[in-house]
């Protein structure tokens, strides 16, 4: 599991979660269940995008 730093970035990636770009922002998804979890206008830190195939 990635760990937060106090400098505005994360070391390592978040496991078992990916993010999908949408026209209005990004949606975070749990890989094991496919359930959508959260929405943000900016990309989530340390969460792999679906197309880069780091997860799932």
VMD Tcl script that draws the C-alpha trace (Angstrom):
set ca {
  {0.00 0.00 0.00}
  {1.28 3.46 -0.81}
  {2.13 5.83 1.98}
  {1.46 9.55 2.09}
  {4.23 12.05 2.64}
  {3.87 15.54 4.04}
  {5.20 16.95 0.73}
  {2.04 16.54 -1.38}
  {2.78 13.21 -3.04}
  {2.54 9.47 -2.33}
  {5.25 6.79 -2.35}
  {4.03 3.69 -4.16}
  {0.67 3.06 -5.75}
  {-2.68 2.21 -4.20}
  {-3.40 -1.48 -4.75}
  {-6.73 -2.91 -5.96}
  {-8.00 0.47 -7.19}
  {-7.99 2.15 -10.58}
  {-9.36 5.39 -11.95}
  {-11.27 6.13 -15.12}
  {-11.19 9.51 -16.86}
  {-14.63 10.97 -17.62}
  {-15.60 14.25 -19.31}
  {-16.20 15.87 -15.88}
  {-13.30 14.35 -13.93}
  {-12.12 10.99 -12.61}
  {-13.96 8.05 -11.00}
  {-12.16 5.67 -8.65}
  {-13.07 1.97 -8.99}
  {-12.31 -1.10 -6.86}
  {-10.76 -3.76 -9.14}
  {-11.97 -6.84 -7.24}
  {-15.70 -5.91 -7.22}
  {-15.91 -3.35 -10.03}
  {-17.75 -0.99 -7.68}
  {-17.30 2.75 -8.22}
  {-16.08 4.45 -5.05}
  {-15.42 8.16 -5.42}
  {-15.43 11.06 -7.90}
  {-12.92 13.90 -8.27}
  {-12.34 16.69 -10.77}
  {-8.57 16.06 -10.55}
  {-6.74 12.70 -10.86}
  {-6.32 10.72 -7.63}
  {-2.75 10.56 -6.33}
  {-1.09 7.15 -6.60}
  {-4.06 5.41 -8.24}
  {-3.40 3.69 -11.58}
  {-5.51 4.60 -14.57}
  {-7.32 1.80 -16.38}
  {-5.39 2.13 -19.64}
  {-1.85 1.81 -18.22}
  {-2.43 -1.76 -16.98}
  {-0.48 -1.48 -13.71}
  {-3.42 -3.10 -11.93}
  {-6.13 -5.62 -12.78}
}
mol new
graphics top color blue
foreach p $ca { graphics top sphere $p radius 0.5 }
foreach p [lrange $ca 0 end-1] q [lrange $ca 1 end] { graphics top cylinder $p $q radius 0.2 }
display resetview
